[in-house]
Amino acid sequence: MTYERLVEIIAAQLNLDSSKVKEEANLKDLGADSLDVFQIMITLEEELGIEVSPAKAEKIRTVGQLWKLTQELDAGRQ
């Protein structure tokens, strides 16, 4: 998965222009509630064939943290 694809997923879920989704942006500041974060995680799991534990998902606050987690989990399945 590319960073651009992650931005597309977040922007689509939050109904935002992708230019507003920056690595340092806090997901809540972008308008994400817990259901939005859950939906983003489900999409990532489906696209990458990974499983994000609830404990790890709860720690995600920024787009950058989500990107790092995605990279770690994607690398772990290969």
Secondary structure as a PSIPRED ss2 file (coil, helix, strand):
# PSIPRED VFORMAT (PSIPRED V4.0)

   1 M C   1.000  0.000  0.000
   2 T C   1.000  0.000  0.000
   3 Y H   0.000  1.000  0.000
   4 E H   0.000  1.000  0.000
   5 R H   0.000  1.000  0.000
   6 L H   0.000  1.000  0.000
   7 V H   0.000  1.000  0.000
   8 E H   0.000  1.000  0.000
   9 I H   0.000  1.000  0.000
  10 I H   0.000  1.000  0.000
  11 A H   0.000  1.000  0.000
  12 A H   0.000  1.000  0.000
  13 Q H   0.000  1.000  0.000
  14 L H   0.000  1.000  0.000
  15 N C   1.000  0.000  0.000
  16 L C   1.000  0.000  0.000
  17 D C   1.000  0.000  0.000
  18 S H   0.000  1.000  0.000
  19 S H   0.000  1.000  0.000
  20 K H   0.000  1.000  0.000
  21 V C   1.000  0.000  0.000
  22 K C   1.000  0.000  0.000
  23 E C   1.000  0.000  0.000
  24 E C   1.000  0.000  0.000
  25 A C   1.000  0.000  0.000
  26 N E   0.000  0.000  1.000
  27 L C   1.000  0.000  0.000
  28 K C   1.000  0.000  0.000
  29 D C   1.000  0.000  0.000
  30 L C   1.000  0.000  0.000
  31 G C   1.000  0.000  0.000
  32 A C   1.000  0.000  0.000
  33 D C   1.000  0.000  0.000
  34 S H   0.000  1.000  0.000
  35 L H   0.000  1.000  0.000
  36 D H   0.000  1.000  0.000
  37 V H   0.000  1.000  0.000
  38 F H   0.000  1.000  0.000
  39 Q H   0.000  1.000  0.000
  40 I H   0.000  1.000  0.000
  41 M H   0.000  1.000  0.000
  42 I H   0.000  1.000  0.000
  43 T H   0.000  1.000  0.000
  44 L H   0.000  1.000  0.000
  45 E H   0.000  1.000  0.000
  46 E H   0.000  1.000  0.000
  47 E H   0.000  1.000  0.000
  48 L H   0.000  1.000  0.000
  49 G C   1.000  0.000  0.000
  50 I C   1.000  0.000  0.000
  51 E C   1.000  0.000  0.000
  52 V C   1.000  0.000  0.000
  53 S C   1.000  0.000  0.000
  54 P H   0.000  1.000  0.000
  55 A H   0.000  1.000  0.000
  56 K H   0.000  1.000  0.000
  57 A H   0.000  1.000  0.000
  58 E H   0.000  1.000  0.000
  59 K H   0.000  1.000  0.000
  60 I C   1.000  0.000  0.000
  61 R C   1.000  0.000  0.000
  62 T E   0.000  0.000  1.000
  63 V H   0.000  1.000  0.000
  64 G H   0.000  1.000  0.000
  65 Q H   0.000  1.000  0.000
  66 L H   0.000  1.000  0.000
  67 W H   0.000  1.000  0.000
  68 K H   0.000  1.000  0.000
  69 L H   0.000  1.000  0.000
  70 T H   0.000  1.000  0.000
  71 Q H   0.000  1.000  0.000
  72 E H   0.000  1.000  0.000
  73 L H   0.000  1.000  0.000
  74 D H   0.000  1.000  0.000
  75 A H   0.000  1.000  0.000
  76 G H   0.000  1.000  0.000
  77 R H   0.000  1.000  0.000
  78 Q C   1.000  0.000  0.000
